[in-house]
Amino acid sequence: MYEISHSAPYKYFGAFRFSADDDSDLPLFDDWIDKEWDQNERNKVLDYLKKATCLVAASCMNDCPKCGESFGIATFSDGLWVWDSDFIHYIEVHSLKLPSELIERIQHREYLSPVLSELEQDKIMAAMSGITVEEYRNWRHSI
């Protein structure tokens, strides 16, 4: 799990290295695979992740480095955690297991994704960009 730079208290999970030869400090993808994860639990978690507030989406596709499947690019949040659409693909197709802290949050929320207000969304996007909410809103309204 990696904190988003300049973004406390938001948490991001989903960046990996896909080869043991990669010397970056990212976690190795294969270390997070759990084929034994209960399918019912996994489906409820996936539903939560998919129904979370979409902060931003792009009109292009990304290819999975594991299987080559293409999927849309988007970023989601539940107000604390932030994840990208590839994260959902990794869970659905490759049995990626989430950090226990995130699973516990989802369970505590009874698998119901909150709807984030525009201000909450702007705070997260500003934090991810390393700027103030006012700067983010000025930029967003200028495009």
N, C-alpha and C positions, 0 to 999 in steps of 0.2 A: 504494500500500500504506500502510495506517495502523496504527500501533501502538495496541493497545487501551490506553486511559488506565488508569493504575495497574496495568499488567499485564505488564511486562517479565518474561520474554522472549517472551511470546506475540505472534503477529502475526495481524492480521485483514485480509482483502481481500474486497471485495464491496460496499462502500458507494459509490454513484455519484450524480452529478447527471444528469438525463435531458434537460436543456435547456441550450443555450448561454447562455440568458438567466438561468439560476440563477447567482448570484454567490457560491455557497458555495465552499469550498476543496476539495470532493470532485472526483475525476477525472470527466471527461465520459465517459459510458458508451460512446458511439460511437467514442471513441478506442481502446477496448480490443477492438473487434470484429476478428476475423481469420477470414475465410471460407476462407482457404487452409490453415488448420491441418489437418494430416494426420488423416484420420478415424479411422484405427486408433489413433494416439497419443491423440487426443481421447477415444475410447471407453475406453482403459485408464485415463486420468486420471479420467474420470467414474466408473468403477467404484471407483477408490480413494476418491474423494470421497464416494460413496454408502455405501461400506462402513466409513467411519470411525466412530468412537464418537459416538453422538448424546448430546449433553450435556443438552439440554432440547428438548421439543416442546410445541407448543400445539395445542389442539383447535379451531383456527380456520383460516381461509384468508386468503391474501394475493393480491392481483391484480398482475400484472406491469404496470408503467407503460409498457412498450413495446407489448405485444400484448393485454393484458387477461386473459390466461389465469390461472386460479386455481391455486394450489398451497399445500400445507401449510407451516406455519411450524415450523422446527426449527433448532437450532444444532449443528454438528459440529466435531470437532477430531481432529488426529493427534498431539496432544501439543505441537506448536509452533504450527501454523497453526490458526486458527478461522475458520469460514465458516458462512453461513446457507443454508437450502434454496433461497432465491431464486437464489443463486450457481449452483447446479446447473442450475436452469431456464435461466439466462442462457447457460450453456455449451451445453446441449442444443439450445435453440431459437434462440438469437441469435448463436452462435459467439463468445462471449466468450473471450478468450485470457487465461490466467493470467500473473502475473509470472514471469519466468524463474527466480527464486529458488525459487518454489514448485514449478514443473515439475521443476527439478533435484532437489529434495528427494524428490518422488514417484518419479522415475526411480532415484535412489540407493537408495530403499527397494524397488526392483524392483516398483513398483505394488502393494505389499501394505500395506494400512492396519493400523497397530498397534491392538491392543485396549488401551484405557486402563484402568488400575485405578481403583477408586472414589476413592482419594486423589488420583491425577492429575486426575481429572475435577473433584473438589472444589477443587483448586488453581486450575484454569483458571476455574471459575465464581466463585471468590472474587476472583481478579484482575479479572475482567470487572465485578464488582460493587464493586470498590474497598474490600474488607474482607478480614480475615484468614481463613484456612482455618477456624480454630476458630469465628469468628463465622458464617461461611457454614454450617458443619455444625450449629451450634446452631439457626440459622434453618430449615435444611432439615428437621431432626428435629422442629421445633415445628409444622410444617404437616401 
